[in-house]
């Protein structure tokens, strides 16, 4: 009986914890750690510039160092077309809400640099023309100005 009670309590607490959106969690963490948020809108399985952005910038050591240095929190609002790659309903709903707020014109890829309150500091429409080092350097400059 004790195990059942514990299981029920854990289930309730996990639902409460998960009810906070990824974006709300990112803003909370960014405020606590004085980080910035990089929000990227992508179509991971159909948008060629999105795929290139991830490969040539997001997945690079330079960008990953921004994350590991606690300079940024990366959040991807992905809109895949493949049925196999569909996110959960909760993530789909959150991505749609983020798009309504930050990407109403449906630009892909579209990347935003936000502060902990969700205020836009910088935007990039399409695939940035600069290198990963230049892109991350620009973000690091914003981060350094805040500190």
QUIRA-V299369 format. One record per pair of residues at least 12 apart in sequence whose C-alpha atoms are under 10 Angstrom apart, sorted by the first residue. I is the first residue (numbers start at 1). GAP is how many residues later the second one is. Records with the same first field share a line. If there is no record, write none. Layout:
BEGIN
I=GAP / GAP
END
This chain:
BEGIN
18=72
19=71
21=69 / 70 / 72 / 73 / 74
22=53 / 54 / 68 / 69 / 72 / 73
23=14 / 16 / 50 / 51 / 52 / 53 / 54 / 71 / 72 / 75 / 95
24=92 / 93 / 94
26=12 / 13 / 46 / 47 / 48 / 49 / 90 / 91 / 92
27=46 / 87 / 88 / 89 / 90 / 91
28=88 / 89
29=43 / 44 / 87
30=40 / 41 / 42 / 43 / 84 / 85 / 86 / 87 / 88
31=84 / 85 / 86
32=84
33=37 / 38 / 39 / 83
34=36 / 37 / 38 / 81 / 82 / 109 / 112 / 113
35=31 / 32 / 34 / 35 / 36 / 37 / 38 / 79 / 80 / 81 / 108 / 111 / 112
36=30 / 31 / 34 / 35 / 36 / 37 / 38 / 77 / 78 / 79 / 80 / 81 / 82 / 85 / 103 / 104 / 106 / 107 / 110
37=30 / 34 / 35 / 36 / 37 / 38 / 75 / 76 / 77 / 78 / 79 / 80 / 81 / 82 / 83 / 84 / 102
38=29 / 34 / 35 / 36 / 37 / 38 / 73 / 74 / 75 / 76 / 77 / 82 / 84 / 85 / 101
39=33 / 34 / 35 / 36 / 37 / 38 / 59 / 63 / 71 / 72 / 73 / 74 / 75 / 79 / 81 / 84
40=13 / 14 / 18 / 34 / 35 / 36 / 37 / 38 / 63 / 68 / 69 / 70 / 71 / 72 / 73 / 83 / 84
41=34 / 35 / 36 / 37 / 38 / 54 / 57 / 58 / 61 / 62 / 65 / 66 / 67 / 68 / 69 / 70 / 71 / 84 / 85
42=12 / 34 / 35 / 36 / 37 / 38 / 64 / 65 / 66 / 67 / 68 / 69 / 84
43=33 / 34 / 35 / 36 / 37 / 38 / 39 / 65 / 66
44=32 / 33 / 34 / 35 / 36 / 37 / 38 / 41 / 64 / 65
45=33 / 34 / 35 / 36 / 37 / 40
46=33 / 34 / 35 / 36
47=32 / 33 / 34 / 61 / 62
48=60 / 61 / 79
49=59 / 60 / 77 / 78 / 79
50=28 / 58 / 59 / 60 / 76 / 77
51=58 / 76
52=57 / 75 / 76
53=56 / 57 / 58 / 73 / 74 / 75 / 76 / 79
54=55 / 73
55=77
56=71 / 72 / 75 / 76
57=70 / 71 / 73 / 74 / 75 / 76 / 77 / 78 / 79
58=16 / 74 / 77 / 78
59=73
60=72 / 73 / 76
61=71 / 72
62=70 / 71 / 72 / 73 / 74 / 75
63=69 / 70 / 72 / 73 / 74 / 76 / 77
64=72
65=71
66=70 / 71 / 73 / 74 / 77
71=68 / 69 / 71 / 72 / 73
72=41 / 42 / 43 / 44 / 67 / 68 / 71
73=40 / 41 / 43
74=39
75=36 / 37
76=19 / 35
77=14 / 15 / 17 / 18 / 19 / 20 / 21 / 22 / 33 / 34
78=13 / 14 / 17 / 18 / 30 / 31
79=13 / 16 / 17 / 29
102=16 / 17 / 18
107=17 / 18 / 19
108=17 / 18 / 19
109=15 / 16 / 17 / 18 / 19
110=13 / 14 / 15 / 16 / 17 / 18
111=12 / 13 / 14 / 15 / 16 / 17
112=12 / 13
113=26 / 29
114=28
115=27 / 28 / 31
121=18 / 21
122=16 / 17 / 20
END
